[in-house]
Amino acid sequence: MKTATPLAKNSQSEYARRAALLSRGWDMAKATKNERYAMRAAGVWEYRRQIKAALRQADKATRSQDFLAPTRQQMWALEVEKAEKLMAALEEFRALSWTDFAHARKQQSDHKKQAATDAQLEVFFNAVGASEFRQAFLVTEFSGCRGQELGNGVRIETKKINGAPALSFFVESVKADGKKKGLDLREVVSRYPVDAAPAVQKRWRELAKQVAENRRPLVVKLDATEGLSAGQRFTKIFCYFAKKSKLPISAYSMRHRVSAQSKAAGNSESTAAVLGHQTTETQRYYGRAGEAWWRRRVASGDNRSQSLWRQNPGACTANWPPCRIQDPNHSEYEHSASPNKHS
């Protein structure tokens, strides 16, 4: 008969912390799906721990046979009764509506749809500092790649387009199935952001300098660990620094940012290619275009855009990160993508 593997000490500490939150009162309605699963696991663990402790005490009470036997018998009965009450409470705890995620899904979805702003990223990268993961964050900021795709390695090259410096990111998709889903390999080109905030320009130059100093194409890779995939590890690390910075952004905020910038150029097919989608349908769920894009659509005579803009222009650009645009036909970045494989 196999015995259960004991929890690691850090897991026990985390479960104990969450169990303490449960005992003080925890609002399940505001919790996301992952938080509910974690709290449920912690609660079950704590109930089982207390049940085992009560049964051990009951067992101790029956080991000795002496003149205190009547008292020990009474102690045994009390501990068994305590264990039975805990088991009943555990069943009630398990029966709670842990899978009612209507509110949690909405809350999580809204959070993930936010594109990171210039101000947020400046605070975020200040918190990141000289961390070993800084390079990975820079790659996602300017390429929009998924965290899991860093596990395959993202290849970066410098190039010039019409005399202007640019970075080419070659990303191997993790969602391609060889049929209708995703692109096997895509090239995302990020030109030097001449109209961006100084902090954004500085980060772009920082990454370009690292590529140039490498004297060959730079491959940025995030290795998986025994318990976490590359994507899970990226998300966990990103969330750590976001929490440290007290910012309401998620690991996908970088990807939504690139999507919004690409949509501002007005080419949905190019945006789909940048994100690694075969069709333009999926990218509808990503960051929306900014004011410049909407104004071009309105000026072009698009009836739907004109109607939406007249009703609520603020809602049209609510998720767009602020940027300095001199020319209404020029977006902060000019992202382009090619689905062709790079030799």
N, C-alpha and C positions, 0 to 999 in steps of 0.2 A: 504494500500500500504506500503510495507516494504521499509525502508530507509537504505542506505548503512552504514555499520559499519565504523566509522572513523578509520583511521590508527593510530596505537600506535605512540607515540612521537619518539621512536628510529627508527621505520620504516620510518617516515617522514624525519628524519635527514638523513637516508641512501639514500632515494630517492632524496633528495635535493642534496646530495653529488654527486650522479651519474648523476643527471640532469646538474650539473655544469660541469662535465666531458664532457657530450654531447655538451654543448654550446661551450666548448673550442676546440672541435674536437676530435673524438674518432674513432680509427681504428677498424671497425667491422671485417675486414678480419682476424685479429689476435686473435679474441675473441673465447672462447669456447662456447659450447651450453648453459651452465648455465649462463655465463656472458651475452650472448645475451638476454636471457629471462629477466634477472634482469635489464639490460639497457633499454629494450623495455618497461617494466613495469614502470620504473622510468620516461622515456620520456612521456608516456601516462599520468601518474599522473601529471607531470609538466604542460603539455599542458592543461589538464582539470582545474588545479588550476588557470592558467592564464585566461582561458575562463570564469570561474566563477567570477574572480575578475573584468574582463571587463564588464560582465553583471550586476554585483552589482553596478558598477559605473554608468552604463547606467540607472539603476533603480533609483538611487539617483537623477539623473538629471531631472527626470520627476515627482518627488514627490511634488515639490513646484511650485505654479502658482503665479508669481509676475512679476514685470517689467523686470526681467532677463530671462523671459521665452524663448525669441528667442535664447539667448546665451545657455541656458540649452538644448534647442532642438538641437542646433549644437553639444554640448558636447555629447548628447545622440547618435546622428548619428555617431560621431567619435568612441565612445566606441563599438557600435554595429558593425561597420565596422571592428574594431580591433578584436572583437570576431569572426566574420565570417572568417577573414584571419587566425586566430589561428585554427579554426575548419578545414579549408582547409589544413593547414600545418599538423594538426594531422592526417588527412587521408593519406597524403603523407608519413608521418612518419610510419604509420601502414603498408603501402604498400611496405616498404623496404624488402629486401630479408633476413628476420630474420631466416628463416628455411633452408637456404643454408649452411649446416654444413659440407661440404666436407672437408674444411681445418680444421675446429674446431674439427671434429671427430678425424682426424689424429693426431693433436696436443695433444688432450686429451689422446688418446690411447697411444702414445709414452710416455707421462708423467707417466701414470699409470703402464706401463710395467717395469719401472726402479726398480731394487732391491736395497734397501738401503745398503750402504757400511758401514764398521766399522767406518771410519772417520766421515761419515755423522751422524750416530747414536750417536757417542760420543758428537758431537756438539748439536744434537737434545735433548738428555737427560740432557745435561748441561742447556739447555733452560727450559726444563720441571722442573728441580729442585725438590722441595718437593711437587709438585702439587698433588692434590687428584687423578689425572688421571694417575699418574706415574705407578701405579701397573697395570692398564689396558694396558698401552703401553708395559710393560715388558712381560705380558702374550702373546700379539700378536707377540712380537719379537721372542719368543721361541716356540710358538705353531702354529703360522700362522693362527689363527682363524680370522673370519670376525668380523668387528665391531658390526654387528647386533647380532652375536652369543653371545656377551658379555651381551646382554639383557636377555638371558636365564640363564646366570651364567656359568662360566667355573670352573670346579672343579679341584683342583690341589693336588696331593699327591707326597710325596717323596718315593723313592725306591732305591734299589741297583741292578745293573746288573753286574754280575761277579765281585762283590766287589766294583764297581765304582758307585758313586752317580748319580741319575737321577731324573728327574721330569716327572710325568705323568699328562697330561692334558686331561680331559674328556669333550668333546665339543658336545653340542647338535646342530645339523645342522639346519639352517634356510631355507635351500633350498631343503630339502628332501620332496618328494611327496609320499613316500611309494611304489613307482614303480621303475622307472628307473633313477630317479633324486636324487642325493645326498645320503649320509649315515645318518641314524637317529641319531646315536651316534658314535663318534669315539674317540679312545685313541691315543694321540700323545705323544711319549716318547722323551724327550730331555736329552741326557747325558751331563755330565759336559764337557764343551768345552776345553779340555786340550790343544789343539793347536791353540786356538783363541787368539785374541789380549787381553791384560790385562783388558781393559775397558769392553770387552764383558764378560770375566770371572767374573769380579766384579759384573756386573748386574745380571748374572746367580746366583751367591752366594747370592745376595741381595734378589732375589725372593725366593730362597730355604730357606733362613733364616726366611722369613715371613711365609712360610708354616710350618716350624719346630716349630716356636714360637706359632703358632695357636693350636698346639697339637691335631689337627684333620684336616681332609681334608679342605683346604682353598677354598672358593668359591668367585671368583672375578666377580662382576656383575656391569654393567653400566645401570642405570635406564633411561627409556625414560622420556621425559618431555611432557607437554601439546601440544607443537607444533612440537617436534622432536622425531623420533624413536631413539632407542639406536644406530643403525648404523649411522643415520644422525648426531646424537650428537657426536659420536666418530670421524667421518670424520671432522666435524666442529672444534672440539678441536684439532685434529691432525694438520689440516691445519693452525690453529692459531699458534701453536708452530713451525711448519715448516717455516711459514712466518717470525716468530720472529727470527728464526735461519738463515733465508735467504738460505734455502735449497730447491733444486728442487726435492722434494720427495712428494709422496702422501700417503694417509692412507693405500693403498694396497702395498706400498713398503715393509712393514714388511712381508706380505704374499708372495710376490715374492721372498723375501730373503730366507724364509724357503723353498720355492719350489726349488730354485736354489741349496740350500744346500742338499736337499733330492735327487735331480736329480744327484748330484755329486756322490751319492752312487751307481748309475747305475741301480736302480730298479724303473721302471715307475709305476708299480702297487702300490708299497709302497708310491710313491709320490702322486698318486691319492688318496690313503686312508688318507694320512696326510692332504690333502687339502679338504677332504670330498666329493670327486667325486667317483661315482660308476664305471666310465670307465676311461681309460687313455687318452681319446680324449680331454676333457676339459683342462687338465693340460698342453696341448701343448702351451696354450696362456700365461703361467706363466713363471717366471724367468728361464733362461737357466742355464745349468750346467757349471761348471768351467773347467779350463784347465786339471785338473786331470782326470775328467770324459772323456773328449775328447781324451786324450792320451790313456786311457784304451780301448775306442772304436776303435781307430786307430790300436792299438796293437792287438786287437782281430780279425782283418781282415775284419771288416765291410767296404765294398766297398764305401758306400755313405759317411760315416764319413771320410774315407781316402781322398776322392775326395774333400769334403768341407774343410778339414783341409789344404790340399795342396793349394787350391785356396786362402783362406784368413783365417789364424788361428786367427787373431785378432778379426774378426767378430764373430767367434764361441763363444768367451768368453767375448764379449763386455759388457754384462749385469751382469757379475759375480762379486760379491763383493770381493775385495782382502782379502785373508786370508793366514795364514802361514801353509803350509802343509809339513810335514816332510816325510811322506810316500805317494807315488803317489796313493796308494790304500786306503788311509784314508782321508775322507772328514773332513771339519772343525767341522761339527756336524754329529751325527748319529741319524737321525730322523727315527722313525718307527711308524707305526700306526696299530691299530686293529679296525675293524668295529664292533666288538662284544660289546654288551651293558655291562655296568658295574653295578653290583648289589650293 
